[in-house]
């Protein structure tokens, strides 16, 4: 009870630079949220919206331009690009969610343990993270895929491991900033253990910044996962993942640019929407 009272008296308004504007007054953030919701809904409802599936081929309709009934055209095998785009969202978004969960699951405990306790633990953990960061992210991801073998889960693990170190750094910096606040001293003064301080006081106050950075990292993992699939290190050939669709369509940029532009625009808008939403969530 005393700890709660002291902390309530000592908590300052952290980061009170400007209050977060309502989502309805942020048109870009609103559009970003609507786009992400539409992509997720399209991925979930793909079996009902496009029951023929993404692998249905018709060579007689190869490389047809966009028009009625084929709103985004067809690819070199006569497959409907819009259908493949809807189904591809299932692979791309699921890979991004898996990778982000791994990045947060590894980076958050490391960062909080280092920044929330300090001392020797902070030094040892951060030197490990520094070595982790010194290894090129794409090379690390390629090495993980080479070890685990090709596949969507391998790409998710590879990208998640590459994203965990930056998340740990941000979590550590945020925890150190909060640890210097007076209410942390108040909690220690009444006998709160270091881990109680981390879980009860540091983590709740760090959550807005960490959630915002996680939203931004969603765009990063989607982009890098698509890059690995573009290089042929992830999903099998023919899988309607957006990066793999880009790789297939690049050979026909002159004759049928829509085969590559459609997944390219979908990926670009999704990454942009994640970044804009992360910026909005980061507002205090």
MIVO-748731 format. One record per residue: residue in one letter; x, y, z of N, C-alpha, C, O in turn. Coordinates in pm, whole numbers, plus 50000, padded with zeros to 5 digits. Layout:
<sedrens>
AXYZXYZXYZXYZ/...
</sedrens>
This chain:
<sedrens>
X500834987950000500005000050000500865012550000500605022049926/X501915012450086502815023950090503545025749959503715036849909/X503965014349902504655015049772503755021249667504205029549588/X502505017249665501575022449566501355037349585501285044849488/X501255041649710501015055749737502215064249697502065074849635/X503425059449732504625066949696504775068049545505115078549492/X504525056849478504675056949332503655066049266503965072849168/X502435066149319501395074649263501755089449277501445097549190/X502405092849390502795106649412503975110849326504105122449288/X504825101049294506075104649228506035103149078506935107949009/X505015096749023505005094248878504825107348802503805114048819/X505785111048720505635123048638504985119548505504955107848467/X504485129248435503925126348303505045124048203505555133548144/X505445111348183506555108148096506265112447953505175110147900/X507265118647893507175121947751505995130747715505455129747605/X505605139347806504425147647781504785159147688504695170847726/X505195155747568505535165847469504255171247406504045183347400/X503435162447362502145166347306501225154347316501645143047289/X499965156547354499055145147365498815138747230498845145347126/X498575125747231498305118647107496975123347050495945123447118/X497035127346925495805131846861494905119846834495405108946806/X493585121646843492675110546815492895105146675493265112346583/X492645092246661492865085746532492015092046422492435092846307/X490815096446458489945102546360490475115646305490045120046197/X491395122046376491985134646330493335132546267494035142146236/X493715120146246494965116746179494625108746053494585096446058/X494375115545942493915108345822494905097845773494485087145728/X496195100545780497175090745734497165078345823497215067045774/X497095080545955497045069146046495755061146027495765048946032/X494655068146004493385061345981493435053045852492995041545849/X493975059145745494095051845619495025039745633494785029245575/X496085041445711497015030445732496345018945805496515007245770/X495585022345909494875012045982493855005045894493714992845901/X493135012745812492145006745722492824997645619492294987045586/X493975001845569494684993545471495124980345534494924969645476/X495734981245653496184968945720494994959845752495084947645739/X493884965945793492694957845821492164951445694491734939845697/X492194958745582491714953245456492604941845408492114931745359/X493924943545422494854932945382494644920445467494594909345415/X494524922545599494314911145688492974904345659492894892045658/X491934912345636490624906545606490644899045474490064888245462/X491314904745374491414897945246492164884845257491824875045191/X493204884645341493964872345360493114861645430493164849945394/X492344865945530491514856345603490394850945515490074839045519/X489794859645435488644855745353489034851045213488164848745130/X490324849645185490774845545052490114832645003489734831944886/X489954822345088489284810145037487844812444994487324804944911/X487204822745049485814825545011485734835644898484834834944814/X486674845344895486674855344789487234849744659486834854044551/X488154840444669488784834544550488864819544567489954814144588/X487734812644559487714798244589488484789744488488824778344517/X488774795144369489534787244272490964784844316491624775744266/X491444792844409492804791044459493834798444376493554802344263/X495024800344430496044808344361496844800744257497624806744184/X496664787544249497484779444159496774775744030497334768743946/X495524780244014494764776743893495374783743772495454796043768/X495804776043674496474781543557495584780143433494724771443424/X495834789143339495154788843209496084795343108496014807443087/X496954787443044497954793342952497334801642841498004810442786/X496094799142806495464807042700495194821442745494954830142661/X495234823942875494994837342929496284843542983496214852743066/X497424838942940498704843642995498944858342960498734862742847/X499404865943062499834879843046498744888942991499014898242915/X497514886243031496414895142991496454907743077496724906943197/X496194919443017496214931843096494994932743187494024925443169/X495044941643284493884943443372492634947143293492694954743196/X491524941643336490254944343270489124938143348489354932743456/X487904938843297486754932943367486964918043392487294910343301/X486754914243516486924900143553488324896543594488524887043671/X489294903743543490704901743585491264915543617492014921343538/X490904920743733491114934843765492594938543774492934950243758/X493454928943800494894931743804495654923943697496884922943704/X494954918343600495604911043493495974896743534495594892043641/X496704890243447497164876543473498674875943457499284884743397/X499284865243512500734863643502501084854643384500244851943299/X502334850043380502814842643263502194828743250502314822443145/X501534824043354500834811243347499314812943339498574803143348/X498864825143322497434827743314496744827943449495524827043455/X497494829143557496894829643691496484843943723497194853543692/X495324845143785494784858243820495654864743927495844859244035/X496194876643896497114883343989496394887644116496964886744225/X495154892344105494414896544224494144884744316494274885944438/X493794873444260493584861444342494864857644414494854854644534/X495974857644342497244854244403497664864444507498304861144607/X497284876944485497604887444582496834885244712497394886744821/X495554881544702494764878844821495324866844898495504867445019/X495584856144826496134844344892497544846944944497934841845049/X498304854844869499674857744913499724865445042500694864345117/X498684873345070498654880345198498674870845316499194874345422/X498134858945299498144849145407499584845145441499954844445559/X500374842445338501774838545361502594850345413503344849045509/X502454861845349503274873345384502974878345525503894880545604/X501704880245556501354885445689501664875445799502134879345906/X501424862645774501724852645876503224852045904503644850746019/X504024853045799505464853445818505854865645901506704864645990/X505254877245872505554889345948505164888246094505914892646181/X504014882446121503564880946260504484871446336504844874146450/X504854860246273505774850946338507124857446367507664856046477/X507654864646270508954871046287508894881746394509814882946475/X507824889646396507704900246496507554894346636508134899546731/X506784883546649506634877046779507974872046831508264873146950/X508784866446742510104861646784511014873246823511724872446923/X510984884046745511824895746775511464901746910512344904946990/X510164903346936509734909047064509994899147178510414903147286/X509734886347153509934876347257511384875147302511644872147418/X512324877347211513744877047248514254890647293514964891547393/X513894901147219514464914247247513924920847372514664927647442/X512634918947400512024925647516512644921047649513044929547728/X512724908047677513354903947804514814908247815515254912447922/X515564907347705516964911447709517084926347741517874930247826/X516294934547671516374948847693515924953047832516554961547895/X514834947147879514354950648013515324946048121515574953148218/X515874934048104516824929048204518074937648209518614940048317/X518534942448093519734950748090519454964848141520154969748230/X518434971248086518164984948124517494986548258517634996948323/X516764976248302516064977448428516904974448550516554978448661/X518014967448533518874964048646520204971448643520724975348747/X520764973348523522044980248512523204971648562523064959548581/X524334978048583525484971248639526104961148544526104962948423/X526634950448602527334940348524526404933148428526794930148315/X525164930548471524204923848381523964932148256523914926748145/X523804945048273523604954048160524804953348065524634952447943/X526004953948119527194954048036527334941047957527614941347837/X527144929648023527304916847956526254914947848526574910947735/X524984917747881523914915847784524074925047663523844920947549/X524464937347688524584946747576525794943747488525764946647369/X526854937947546527984934047461527564922447370527984921747254/X526734913647421526214902847337525324908447227525384903947112/X524494918247262523614924347162524444931947060524114931946941/X525514938647104526384945747010527004936146909527084939146789/X527454924646958528014914646866526934909646770527204907146652/X525734908246821524584904246739524314914446629524074910946514/X524364927346668524104938046572525234939446470525004943846357/X526454935846509527584937146418527504927446302528124929646198/X526734916746319526584907046211525534912146114524424915246157/X525834913245985524844918545890523524910845896523504898545894/X522424918445905521114912145922520744902645811520254891645836/X520974906945685520604898445573521464885845568520984875045536/X522764887445601523644875745603523244866045714523264853845695/X522864871545830522384863045940521124855545898520994843645923/X520204862645833518964856245789519244845245687518644834545692/X520164847945595520504837845494521154825645559520914814345517/X521984828045661522614816845730521584808345804521674796045803/X520604814945867519564807545939518734799245842518404787745870/X518394805045727517624797645626518434785845575517884775145551/X519744787745557520594776745510520624765445612520704753745574/X520574768745741520614758445846519264751445858519194739145867/X518184759345860516844753645883516224748045755515294740045761/X516744752245641516144747945516515104757845468514594765745548/X514784757745339513804767345286512414764945342512064753645378/X511644775545348510284774645399509874787545465510734795645502/X508584789645479508084802145536508494803545682508864814545725/X508434792745760508814793545901510284796645916510674803846007/X511124791245826512554794145830512804809045805513634815145872/X512084814745709512224828945682511784837145803512434847045838/X510674833145867510194840345985511214839946098511454850146163/X511804828346122512824827246226514034835646191514584842546277/X514464835046065515634842546023515434857646040516294864546096/X514304862545993514044876946002513804881046147514224891746189/X513124872546223512884875746364514164876646444514304885446529/X515104867646419516394868246488517154881046452517774887246538/X517094884846325517774897046283517144909446345517834919446368/X515834909046372515134920746427515174921246579514844931546638/X515554910346644515514909946791516534919246855516234925646956/X517734920246796518784928546856518394943446858518534949746963/X517924949246748517474963246755516354965346857516294975646924/X515454955546867514364956946964514914956747106514454964247193/X515914948247131516534947847263517194961147296517114965747410/X517834967347198518474980247220517444991047257517654998747350/X516344991347184515305001347213514684998747349514445008147425/X514414986147381513844982847512514784986747625514344991647729/X516074984547605517054988147707517125003247728517165007947841/X517145010947616517205025447627515955030947696516045039947779/X514795025547662513555030047725513535026647873513115034747956/X513995014547908514025010548048514985019048129514695022648243/X516135022448072517095031048143516515044848168516715050648275/X515795050148071515195063348089514155063148200514085072348282/X513345052648203512305051848307512925048848443512435053748545/X514005041048446514655037548574515185049848647515375049448768/X515435060648574515955072848636514855081548695515155092048752/X513585077548682512485085648732512345084448884512715074148941/X511825094948950511725094649097510845083449151511125078149259/X509805079549080508925069249135509605055649139509185046849215/X510645053549058511415041249069512205041249200512295030949268/X512785052849234513475053949364512505051749478512865045749580/X511275056649463510275054749568509945039949586509815035149698/X509815032749474509525018449482510665010949548510435001949629/X511895014549515513045007949579513105011149728513495002749810/X512725023449763512815027549903511905019549993512185017950112/X510815014449938509895006450020510164991550005509364983250050/X511284988049943511714974049941511324965949820511404953649825/X510904972149711510554964649590511804958549530512834965149519/X511714946049490512854939149429513074944549287512174950449229/X514274942449231514524947449094513534942148992513084949648905/X513174929349002512254923748903510834928748925510064929948830/X510484931649048509164937649072509104951749015508094955848959/X510204959049029510264972448970510124971648818509414979648758/X510794961848757510734960448612509324957148566508804963448474/X508704947348632507404942548586506254951748625505284953048549/X506334958248740505224966348788505314980948746504294987748733/X506534985948724506695000248701507375003648568506925012748497/X508424996548533509134999848409508364995048288508135002748194/X507954982348288507284976848170505994984148135505804987548018/X505084986848231503854994148192504135007948132503425012148041/X505155015048184505445028348132506215027948002506185037447924/X506925016847978507655015447853506775010047740507145010847623/X505625004547775504784997747677504425006447556504525001447444/X504005019147572503635026847451504775028047351504565026247231/X505985031147399507115032547308507475019247244507835018747127/X507395008447321507784995447268506734990147170507084983647072/X505474992947195504424989047100504584996746969504424991146861/X504895009646980505095017746859506275012546778506205011746656/X507375009046846508535003846773508234990146713508724986946604/X507434982146781507054969146726506234970846598506414963346502/X505344980846596504574983446474505484987546360505284983446246/X506494995746391507454999546288508254987546241508524986146122/X508644978846335509414967146297508594957246213509164949346139/X507274957746225506454949146139506744952045993506874942845912/X506844964945958507184968345821508554963045782508754958445670/X509504963845876510874959145848510904944145823511534939545728/X510224936545906510264921945889509504917745764509894908045698/X508424924745731507714921545607508614923945486508654915745394/X509324935045487510184938545374511344928645360511654924245250/X511974925345471513124916345465512704901945440513434894445374/X511554897945491511044884745459510724883445311511024873245249/X510124894045255509844893945112511134893745031511194887644924/X512184900345082513474900345012514054886345007514594882244904/X513964878845117514464865145117513664856345021514234848044950/X512374858145020511544850544926511824854744782511774846544691/X512104867544761512464872344628513744865544579513884862544461/X514674863144672515934856644636515804841544621516754834644585/X514604836244649514384821944636514824813844754515024801744743/X515004820344871515474813344990514344809045083514604802945187/X513124812145048512014809245138511034799345083511294787345081/X509894804345038508804795644995509154788544864509984793544788/X508544777044838508804769944711508334778144591507474786844605/X508904775544472508484782744352506984781044327506424770244345/X506354791844285504924791644257504054795844373502874798744354/X504624796244495503834800444611503484815344597504354823344565/X502234819044619501834832944598502204842144715501354849244769/X503454841844753503964851444851504404863744776504914862744664/X504224875644835504424887944759505844889444708506044893744594/X506844885944788508214886744740508484876944627509174880244530/X507944864844639508104854944532507364859244407507844856844296/X506214865544421505484870644305506274881544234506254882444111/X506974889844311507834900044251508944893444169509254897944058/X509534882944224510604876144152510104869944022510794870343920/X508894864344025508334858343904507984868943800508164866843680/X507484880443847507014890643754508104899343696507864906143596/X509304899343755510344908343706510784904843564511254913443490/X510634892043525511034888043389510074893443284510364892943164/X508924898643328507914903243232507584917943252506494922543219/X508544925443307508284939643334508004947343206507224956943208/X508614943543095508404950742971507044947542909506344956442861/X506674934742909505444930542842504224930442933503114933142888/X504424927443061503294926643155503714932143291503894924543386/X503894945443301504394951143426503484948943546503934949243661/X502174946743519501234945143630501554932743715501214932343833/X502194922643657502504910543732503474913243845503434906343947/X504344923143829505294926743934504834939044013505084940044133/X504164948343944503754960644012502704958044119502724964644224/X501794948744096500724946144194501294941444328500984947644429/X502104930844333502674927144463503634937544517503754939144638/X504324944844427505234955344473504494966544544504914971044650/X503394970944484502594981544548501944976444677501894983744776/X501464964244678500854958744799501864958244913501544961945026/X503074953744884504104953144987504514967045032504684969445152/X504684976144938505084989944972504034996645060504375002845161/X502774995645022501715001945100501574995845238501285002845335/X501784982745249501684976145379502814980545471502584983245589/X504034981145419505174985845499504975000445539505225004145653/X504535008645444504285022745475503195024245581503325032445671/X502135016445571501045017145668501535013245807501165019445906/X502375002945815502914998945945503775009946005503715012346126/X504575016745923505425027545973504595039446019504875045246124/X503585043145941502745054445980501985051346108501865059946196/X501465039246119500755035446241501695035146360501315038946471/X502935030746338503915031046446504225045146492504375047646612/X504305054546398504535068546435503375073846518503585081046616/X502145070346479500985075046556500975069046696500695075946793/X501285056146706501315049846837502425055446925502315055447047/X503485060346862504595066046939504335079846994505105084747076/X503255086346951502915099347006502425097947149501685088647181/X502835107047232502415106547372501115114147391500605114847503/
</sedrens>
